[in-house]
Amino acid sequence: MIVTPVADARPADVVALPWHHGTRPGTFALRRGFTGRAGQVVAEPGPDDRVVLLNVGLGPAGAATPATFRRAAAAAVRAAGPARTLRLDLAETTEGPVSAGARARAVAEGAVLAAYRYDRHRNGAAPPLGEITIRTAHPGAVAEGVAVADAVCLARDLVNSPGGALGPTEFGRRVAGLAGGALSCVVHHGEALHTLGMAGLLAVARGSAEPPCLVELRYDPPAPGRSVTLVGKGITFDSGGLCLKSPPEMRTMKADMGGAAAVVGAVCAVAALRLPVGLRALLPLAENMPGPAALRPGDVVRHADGTTTEVLNTDNEGRVVLADALLLARDPAPDVLIDVATLTAAVPHALGTRAAAYFARDDALAAEVSAAAARSDELFWRLPLWESERRHLRSSVADRANAAFRPGDAIQAALFLREFVGPRLPWVHVDLGAAAFNDEAAFDETPHGGTGFGVRTLVEFLRGPQ
């Protein structure tokens, strides 16, 4: 799909026009109940038989936010149906506090995200929308929006890929193929994992015929500001290991690498935008399978720092794998360390399926994350690091246990990870919960399947405070 910013009213099969609540569109739309409420779309014939006009609602005048424009563009794209070309005039309205550039960027993001499709394994799929033109005087803002949306779509592609087609080796190959310019990649295999002390990763991968790997992705701009290390959980398929999941629970477990996918997308967006931040990304990749050599409940893993973890539940593999990467991330110490993972079922129980939880020891850093999430229009909620929950991680034979009681599991997992970060490093733990995979119908700019959740918030965080 081609997205082009234009300054003129270029012809298209479908043209989307913005209206605020209370304005007076054509009689045709009014008779069909169009009021201009946010997200409402009513189609009508254009000036000739070859054009369809879409009346798109933006809500009350002066109340529109970037999210309003993003969702309005998404609604227009969905309403365009089988059209080949669509022109969006949504960025041209002068109402409200949102700058013209911000409107153009939001419209571009919403259009690309709503046009996303994953049809690689479908025969006879209808052709996608071929071209979108955005009428605006801010082509640079459109380019920014497209870059971020493309990164989200990259993460969606990774999440949507079947587990049998995207194992650790193939995941590493795809990421390595993204390298170039200021973006470099090294994939660590085999003996190198032992040298790096990736005991937890190697232990979790024992049950799979697919060998694990560690992907190290770096973005080195000419004049970096602060340095940030991102760690993304990359379990390409999670059967639960010997603590086997039930079939309904396993159905979406190709998405258990949603944290790694979000990190890859964010790094690629930062590189495309040429943001002045030094980035290092660590992606521990493995399958969690119940093979003959699989990790057993009661086995003990000795990590690179010499501490030990008793594995009481092989389906709590994510924290065991992340532990190694967090230890590796401490040297050299970054200014900020962020790990991203589809870690616990406790988060969707608390926050629903469209939100992520995050944990931070530093209130100022937490405020940065909240502000970035607000700008990106992704739902993030801070949860506490209550010390009392640490009692559930006690082991009678090791320094800690990886299992936790279901109540409070998200907090307990965060406390587990904190032990591998060290006491002074500024750190944020993001638990994506169920937000990486939408198992329901499409909504707003989010499709069914892989969502790419977290990419936009990470990019906004890496832009720095606004």
CORQUI-V212119 format. One record per residue. N is the residue number from 1. RES is the residue in one small letter. PSI is psi in degrees with one decimal (NA if undefined). OMEGA is omega in whole degrees, 0 to 359 (999 if undefined). D_LAST is the distance of its C-alpha to the last C-alpha in whole Angstrom. Layout:
# CORQUI-V212119
<<N & RES & PSI & OMEGA & D_LAST> <N & RES & PSI & OMEGA & D_LAST>>
This chain:
# CORQUI-V212119
<<1 & m & 137.0 & 180 & 31> <2 & i & 130.3 & 176 & 30> <3 & v & 121.4 & 186 & 27> <4 & t & 126.0 & 172 & 27> <5 & p & 135.7 & 179 & 25> <6 & v & 153.7 & 179 & 28> <7 & a & -15.6 & 184 & 28> <8 & d & 177.0 & 180 & 31> <9 & a & 70.3 & 183 & 33> <10 & r & 139.5 & 180 & 34> <11 & p & 150.5 & 177 & 37> <12 & a & 161.6 & 178 & 36> <13 & d & -38.7 & 182 & 38> <14 & v & 135.5 & 178 & 36> <15 & v & 126.1 & 180 & 33> <16 & a & 126.5 & 182 & 31> <17 & l & 138.5 & 182 & 30> <18 & p & 144.8 & 174 & 28> <19 & w & 138.1 & 173 & 29> <20 & h & 158.2 & 176 & 28> <21 & h & 129.1 & 179 & 30> <22 & g & -12.1 & 176 & 33> <23 & t & 173.4 & 188 & 33> <24 & r & 87.1 & 173 & 36> <25 & p & -170.6 & 183 & 36> <26 & g & 159.7 & 180 & 40> <27 & t & -37.8 & 181 & 43> <28 & f & -49.2 & 182 & 43> <29 & a & -40.2 & 181 & 39> <30 & l & -39.3 & 180 & 40> <31 & r & -18.4 & 178 & 43> <32 & r & 18.8 & 171 & 42> <33 & g & 13.8 & 181 & 40> <34 & f & 126.5 & 180 & 36> <35 & t & -9.5 & 183 & 34> <36 & g & 10.8 & 178 & 31> <37 & r & 151.4 & 186 & 29> <38 & a & 128.3 & 177 & 26> <39 & g & -8.4 & 180 & 27> <40 & q & 139.0 & 178 & 31> <41 & v & 127.9 & 174 & 33> <42 & v & 124.9 & 180 & 36> <43 & a & 149.8 & 175 & 38> <44 & e & 158.5 & 179 & 40> <45 & p & 143.7 & 178 & 42> <46 & g & -169.2 & 182 & 41> <47 & p & -19.7 & 172 & 43> <48 & d & 171.8 & 188 & 45> <49 & d & -12.3 & 184 & 46> <50 & r & -5.8 & 186 & 44> <51 & v & 139.0 & 173 & 41> <52 & v & 133.6 & 175 & 39> <53 & l & 135.2 & 175 & 37> <54 & l & 116.7 & 173 & 34> <55 & n & 118.3 & 186 & 33> <56 & v & 126.6 & 182 & 30> <57 & g & 140.7 & 178 & 28> <58 & l & 5.4 & 181 & 25> <59 & g & -167.0 & 183 & 26> <60 & p & 143.1 & 178 & 26> <61 & a & 133.9 & 178 & 25> <62 & g & -5.4 & 184 & 22> <63 & a & -4.4 & 184 & 21> <64 & a & 139.6 & 176 & 19> <65 & t & 172.2 & 173 & 16> <66 & p & -35.9 & 178 & 15> <67 & a & -36.4 & 178 & 17> <68 & t & -46.9 & 180 & 20> <69 & f & -37.9 & 178 & 20> <70 & r & -45.3 & 182 & 19> <71 & r & -32.8 & 177 & 22> <72 & a & -42.9 & 177 & 24> <73 & a & -41.2 & 178 & 24> <74 & a & -41.6 & 179 & 25> <75 & a & -39.0 & 179 & 28> <76 & a & -42.3 & 180 & 29> <77 & v & -43.5 & 180 & 30> <78 & r & -36.0 & 182 & 32> <79 & a & -17.4 & 181 & 34> <80 & a & -19.0 & 174 & 35> <81 & g & -129.3 & 185 & 37> <82 & p & 11.0 & 181 & 39> <83 & a & 152.8 & 178 & 38> <84 & r & -30.6 & 181 & 37> <85 & t & 141.6 & 181 & 35> <86 & l & 133.9 & 174 & 32> <87 & r & 128.6 & 181 & 31> <88 & l & 118.4 & 176 & 27> <89 & d & 13.8 & 186 & 27> <90 & l & -28.9 & 184 & 24> <91 & a & -5.5 & 188 & 22> <92 & e & -12.6 & 179 & 24> <93 & t & 144.7 & 181 & 24> <94 & t & 6.9 & 182 & 23> <95 & e & 147.3 & 169 & 22> <96 & g & 172.2 & 186 & 19> <97 & p & -7.4 & 184 & 16> <98 & v & 129.1 & 181 & 14> <99 & s & 158.2 & 180 & 14> <100 & a & -38.0 & 179 & 17> <101 & g & -42.5 & 179 & 15> <102 & a & -37.5 & 177 & 13> <103 & r & -46.7 & 182 & 16> <104 & a & -42.4 & 179 & 18> <105 & r & -43.7 & 180 & 16> <106 & a & -40.8 & 179 & 16> <107 & v & -42.9 & 179 & 20> <108 & a & -45.1 & 179 & 20> <109 & e & -50.9 & 183 & 19> <110 & g & -39.0 & 181 & 21> <111 & a & -48.9 & 182 & 24> <112 & v & -42.3 & 183 & 24> <113 & l & -38.4 & 180 & 24> <114 & a & -27.4 & 180 & 27> <115 & a & -9.3 & 183 & 29> <116 & y & 137.2 & 174 & 29> <117 & r & 146.9 & 174 & 32> <118 & y & 95.2 & 186 & 34> <119 & d & 20.0 & 187 & 38> <120 & r & -24.8 & 184 & 39> <121 & h & 18.7 & 180 & 41> <122 & r & 134.8 & 176 & 43> <123 & n & 141.3 & 174 & 46> <124 & g & 20.8 & 179 & 46> <125 & a & 142.3 & 179 & 42> <126 & a & 145.9 & 180 & 41> <127 & p & 141.7 & 181 & 40> <128 & p & 169.4 & 173 & 36> <129 & l & 127.6 & 188 & 34> <130 & g & -37.7 & 185 & 35> <131 & e & 136.6 & 174 & 32> <132 & i & 126.9 & 172 & 29> <133 & t & 139.2 & 181 & 29> <134 & i & 117.9 & 182 & 26> <135 & r & 109.3 & 185 & 26> <136 & t & 157.4 & 174 & 23> <137 & a & 14.7 & 185 & 23> <138 & h & 69.8 & 181 & 20> <139 & p & -31.0 & 178 & 21> <140 & g & -38.2 & 178 & 18> <141 & a & -38.4 & 176 & 16> <142 & v & -43.3 & 179 & 19> <143 & a & -39.6 & 177 & 19> <144 & e & -46.8 & 180 & 16> <145 & g & -40.4 & 179 & 17> <146 & v & -40.4 & 181 & 20> <147 & a & -44.3 & 180 & 19> <148 & v & -43.7 & 180 & 17> <149 & a & -39.2 & 177 & 20> <150 & d & -37.4 & 178 & 23> <151 & a & -39.1 & 176 & 21> <152 & v & -42.6 & 180 & 21> <153 & c & -34.2 & 174 & 25> <154 & l & -46.1 & 178 & 26> <155 & a & -38.8 & 177 & 25> <156 & r & -43.2 & 179 & 27> <157 & d & -43.1 & 180 & 30> <158 & l & -44.8 & 181 & 30> <159 & v & -38.5 & 183 & 30> <160 & n & -19.5 & 181 & 33> <161 & s & 132.6 & 179 & 35> <162 & p & 146.4 & 181 & 38> <163 & g & -32.4 & 179 & 39> <164 & g & -17.7 & 180 & 42> <165 & a & -18.7 & 182 & 40> <166 & l & 72.4 & 173 & 37> <167 & g & -176.9 & 181 & 38> <168 & p & -41.1 & 182 & 37> <169 & t & -46.9 & 181 & 39> <170 & e & -38.8 & 176 & 37> <171 & f & -49.0 & 180 & 34> <172 & g & -38.4 & 179 & 34> <173 & r & -42.3 & 180 & 35> <174 & r & -41.8 & 180 & 33> <175 & v & -41.7 & 179 & 30> <176 & a & -32.6 & 179 & 32> <177 & g & -12.6 & 179 & 32> <178 & l & -12.1 & 186 & 29> <179 & a & 151.4 & 179 & 29> <180 & g & 148.5 & 181 & 29> <181 & g & -125.6 & 181 & 27> <182 & a & -1.1 & 183 & 25> <183 & l & 119.2 & 180 & 25> <184 & s & 158.5 & 184 & 28> <185 & c & 138.7 & 172 & 30> <186 & v & 133.6 & 177 & 33> <187 & v & 120.2 & 181 & 35> <188 & h & 126.8 & 180 & 37> <189 & h & 168.1 & 165 & 40> <190 & g & -125.0 & 186 & 43> <191 & e & -28.6 & 179 & 44> <192 & a & -31.3 & 179 & 41> <193 & l & -36.9 & 175 & 39> <194 & h & -43.0 & 180 & 42> <195 & t & -38.1 & 180 & 41> <196 & l & -7.4 & 178 & 37> <197 & g & 31.6 & 183 & 39> <198 & m & 57.6 & 186 & 37> <199 & a & -41.1 & 180 & 40> <200 & g & -42.5 & 178 & 38> <201 & l & -45.9 & 180 & 38> <202 & l & -37.2 & 180 & 41> <203 & a & -45.0 & 181 & 43> <204 & v & -35.2 & 184 & 41> <205 & a & -5.9 & 187 & 42> <206 & r & -29.6 & 183 & 45> <207 & g & -4.3 & 185 & 46> <208 & s & 147.7 & 172 & 45> <209 & a & -16.4 & 179 & 47> <210 & e & 123.1 & 178 & 43> <211 & p & 151.2 & 178 & 43> <212 & p & 170.2 & 172 & 39> <213 & c & 165.2 & 175 & 37> <214 & l & 120.8 & 178 & 34> <215 & v & 130.1 & 176 & 31> <216 & e & 111.8 & 183 & 29> <217 & l & 132.6 & 182 & 26> <218 & r & 140.6 & 171 & 24> <219 & y & 117.0 & 183 & 22> <220 & d & 91.5 & 179 & 22> <221 & p & 165.8 & 182 & 20> <222 & p & -40.4 & 183 & 22> <223 & a & 76.7 & 184 & 19> <224 & p & 148.5 & 172 & 18> <225 & g & -118.2 & 180 & 15> <226 & r & 158.2 & 180 & 15> <227 & s & 137.4 & 181 & 18> <228 & v & 134.0 & 172 & 18> <229 & t & 130.3 & 178 & 21> <230 & l & 135.9 & 176 & 21> <231 & v & 126.6 & 182 & 24> <232 & g & 125.4 & 177 & 25> <233 & k & 128.5 & 184 & 28> <234 & g & 59.8 & 173 & 31> <235 & i & 103.3 & 189 & 34> <236 & t & -22.8 & 166 & 35> <237 & f & 133.9 & 183 & 38> <238 & d & 99.1 & 175 & 38> <239 & s & -13.3 & 188 & 42> <240 & g & -9.6 & 184 & 41> <241 & g & -147.3 & 179 & 44> <242 & l & -25.1 & 172 & 47> <243 & c & 68.3 & 193 & 45> <244 & l & 136.0 & 175 & 45> <245 & k & 161.4 & 172 & 43> <246 & s & 157.8 & 180 & 45> <247 & p & -43.9 & 178 & 45> <248 & p & -37.0 & 179 & 43> <249 & e & -30.7 & 186 & 40> <250 & m & -15.6 & 190 & 40> <251 & r & -33.3 & 182 & 40> <252 & t & 17.1 & 186 & 36> <253 & m & 0.1 & 167 & 36> <254 & k & -16.6 & 181 & 35> <255 & a & 8.4 & 183 & 32> <256 & d & 4.6 & 171 & 32> <257 & m & 22.1 & 180 & 30> <258 & g & -30.8 & 177 & 27> <259 & g & -45.9 & 178 & 25> <260 & a & -40.4 & 180 & 26> <261 & a & -42.7 & 179 & 26> <262 & a & -38.8 & 179 & 22> <263 & v & -43.8 & 178 & 21> <264 & v & -46.6 & 179 & 23> <265 & g & -43.9 & 182 & 21> <266 & a & -43.1 & 180 & 18> <267 & v & -41.4 & 179 & 19> <268 & c & -38.0 & 178 & 21> <269 & a & -43.2 & 179 & 18> <270 & v & -41.1 & 178 & 16> <271 & a & -41.8 & 180 & 19> <272 & a & -36.2 & 180 & 19> <273 & l & -10.0 & 180 & 16> <274 & r & 46.0 & 179 & 17> <275 & l & 144.0 & 183 & 14> <276 & p & 62.3 & 178 & 14> <277 & v & 133.4 & 177 & 15> <278 & g & 126.3 & 186 & 18> <279 & l & 137.0 & 170 & 19> <280 & r & 127.6 & 180 & 23> <281 & a & 132.0 & 178 & 24> <282 & l & 124.1 & 183 & 27> <283 & l & 98.1 & 174 & 29> <284 & p & 120.8 & 188 & 32> <285 & l & 130.2 & 179 & 34> <286 & a & 162.6 & 167 & 37> <287 & e & 146.5 & 176 & 39> <288 & n & 98.8 & 188 & 40> <289 & m & 156.8 & 183 & 44> <290 & p & 52.8 & 180 & 47> <291 & g & 176.7 & 184 & 49> <292 & p & -22.9 & 179 & 52> <293 & a & 13.9 & 188 & 50> <294 & a & 150.8 & 174 & 48> <295 & l & 135.1 & 182 & 46> <296 & r & 149.3 & 168 & 48> <297 & p & 129.6 & 184 & 47> <298 & g & -14.9 & 176 & 48> <299 & d & 154.0 & 181 & 47> <300 & v & 132.6 & 178 & 46> <301 & v & 131.1 & 176 & 43> <302 & r & 118.9 & 184 & 43> <303 & h & 173.4 & 185 & 39> <304 & a & -24.0 & 179 & 38> <305 & d & 2.8 & 179 & 38> <306 & g & -12.2 & 179 & 41> <307 & t & 163.1 & 187 & 40> <308 & t & 150.1 & 177 & 42> <309 & t & 126.2 & 173 & 41> <310 & e & 125.7 & 181 & 44> <311 & v & 99.4 & 178 & 43> <312 & l & -22.0 & 180 & 44> <313 & n & 113.0 & 182 & 43> <314 & t & -10.3 & 176 & 42> <315 & d & 0.6 & 171 & 40> <316 & n & 46.0 & 185 & 37> <317 & e & -25.5 & 186 & 37> <318 & g & -44.3 & 182 & 33> <319 & r & -30.2 & 178 & 33> <320 & v & -40.6 & 179 & 36> <321 & v & -43.0 & 181 & 34> <322 & l & -30.9 & 182 & 31> <323 & a & -46.0 & 181 & 32> <324 & d & -45.9 & 183 & 33> <325 & a & -35.0 & 178 & 30> <326 & l & -39.0 & 176 & 28> <327 & l & -42.5 & 179 & 31> <328 & l & -34.0 & 183 & 31> <329 & a & -16.9 & 184 & 27> <330 & r & -13.3 & 183 & 27> <331 & d & 110.5 & 359 & 29> <332 & p & 149.7 & 184 & 27> <333 & a & 125.3 & 176 & 25> <334 & p & 171.3 & 173 & 21> <335 & d & -33.3 & 178 & 18> <336 & v & 139.7 & 175 & 18> <337 & l & 127.2 & 179 & 20> <338 & i & 125.9 & 171 & 19> <339 & d & 145.1 & 185 & 22> <340 & v & 128.4 & 185 & 23> <341 & a & 146.6 & 165 & 26> <342 & t & 85.6 & 197 & 28> <343 & l & -43.5 & 187 & 30> <344 & t & 152.1 & 173 & 31> <345 & a & -9.0 & 180 & 33> <346 & a & -31.5 & 182 & 32> <347 & v & -51.4 & 177 & 28> <348 & p & -29.5 & 175 & 30> <349 & h & -34.9 & 182 & 32> <350 & a & -40.8 & 192 & 30> <351 & l & -0.8 & 184 & 27> <352 & g & -177.1 & 189 & 29> <353 & t & 0.3 & 183 & 28> <354 & r & 14.5 & 185 & 25> <355 & a & 155.3 & 175 & 23> <356 & a & 153.2 & 172 & 22> <357 & a & 152.2 & 173 & 22> <358 & y & 154.9 & 182 & 20> <359 & f & 139.5 & 177 & 22> <360 & a & 144.8 & 178 & 20> <361 & r & -20.2 & 187 & 22> <362 & d & 124.1 & 183 & 19> <363 & d & -36.8 & 180 & 17> <364 & a & -41.2 & 178 & 14> <365 & l & -40.1 & 177 & 14> <366 & a & -39.5 & 179 & 15> <367 & a & -35.8 & 176 & 12> <368 & e & -43.2 & 180 & 10> <369 & v & -44.4 & 180 & 12> <370 & s & -42.0 & 180 & 12> <371 & a & -40.2 & 178 & 9> <372 & a & -41.4 & 179 & 9> <373 & a & -38.3 & 179 & 12> <374 & a & -40.9 & 179 & 12> <375 & r & -33.4 & 183 & 9> <376 & s & -13.6 & 183 & 12> <377 & d & 33.6 & 171 & 15> <378 & e & 146.1 & 185 & 17> <379 & l & 111.2 & 175 & 19> <380 & f & 140.2 & 179 & 18> <381 & w & 129.5 & 181 & 20> <382 & r & 132.5 & 174 & 20> <383 & l & 157.1 & 186 & 24> <384 & p & 158.9 & 173 & 25> <385 & l & 68.6 & 183 & 27> <386 & w & 122.8 & 183 & 30> <387 & e & -28.7 & 182 & 33> <388 & s & -25.9 & 180 & 36> <389 & e & -12.6 & 179 & 35> <390 & r & -22.4 & 183 & 36> <391 & r & -26.0 & 183 & 40> <392 & h & -4.4 & 180 & 40> <393 & l & 8.3 & 180 & 39> <394 & r & 144.2 & 177 & 42> <395 & s & 147.2 & 179 & 45> <396 & s & -10.1 & 184 & 48> <397 & v & -8.3 & 183 & 49> <398 & a & 178.6 & 181 & 45> <399 & d & -24.8 & 180 & 42> <400 & r & 166.6 & 173 & 40> <401 & a & 152.0 & 180 & 41> <402 & n & -10.0 & 182 & 39> <403 & a & 155.9 & 179 & 40> <404 & a & 157.2 & 173 & 39> <405 & f & 147.4 & 182 & 40> <406 & r & -47.4 & 177 & 38> <407 & p & 125.6 & 178 & 37> <408 & g & 13.4 & 186 & 34> <409 & d & -35.4 & 180 & 34> <410 & a & -41.0 & 178 & 30> <411 & i & -42.5 & 181 & 30> <412 & q & -38.8 & 177 & 33> <413 & a & -40.7 & 178 & 31> <414 & a & -41.5 & 177 & 28> <415 & l & -37.8 & 176 & 30> <416 & f & -49.8 & 182 & 32> <417 & l & -35.5 & 182 & 30> <418 & r & -31.5 & 182 & 28> <419 & e & -20.7 & 182 & 32> <420 & f & -2.9 & 182 & 31> <421 & v & -29.6 & 186 & 28> <422 & g & 164.0 & 189 & 29> <423 & p & -19.0 & 190 & 28> <424 & r & -19.1 & 185 & 26> <425 & l & 126.2 & 176 & 23> <426 & p & 124.1 & 193 & 20> <427 & w & 140.4 & 174 & 20> <428 & v & 132.1 & 174 & 19> <429 & h & 123.6 & 179 & 22> <430 & v & 120.9 & 175 & 21> <431 & d & 106.6 & 184 & 24> <432 & l & -16.6 & 181 & 24> <433 & g & -125.0 & 180 & 27> <434 & a & 3.7 & 188 & 29> <435 & a & -16.7 & 181 & 26> <436 & a & -18.3 & 183 & 26> <437 & f & 119.0 & 179 & 29> <438 & n & 107.2 & 182 & 30> <439 & d & 9.0 & 180 & 34> <440 & e & -167.4 & 178 & 34> <441 & a & 157.6 & 177 & 34> <442 & a & 148.1 & 176 & 31> <443 & f & 146.8 & 181 & 28> <444 & d & -125.2 & 179 & 25> <445 & e & 10.9 & 185 & 24> <446 & t & 124.5 & 180 & 25> <447 & p & 173.4 & 165 & 29> <448 & h & 141.4 & 179 & 32> <449 & g & -147.8 & 182 & 32> <450 & g & 134.2 & 185 & 29> <451 & t & -23.4 & 189 & 25> <452 & g & 20.9 & 182 & 23> <453 & f & 138.2 & 177 & 21> <454 & g & -25.1 & 181 & 18> <455 & v & -48.2 & 185 & 18> <456 & r & -40.2 & 179 & 15> <457 & t & -41.7 & 177 & 13> <458 & l & -42.7 & 179 & 14> <459 & v & -43.4 & 179 & 12> <460 & e & -39.0 & 177 & 9> <461 & f & -42.4 & 182 & 9> <462 & l & -19.2 & 171 & 11> <463 & r & -28.6 & 183 & 8> <464 & g & 167.7 & 181 & 6> <465 & p & 137.4 & 181 & 4> <466 & q & NA & 999 & 0>>
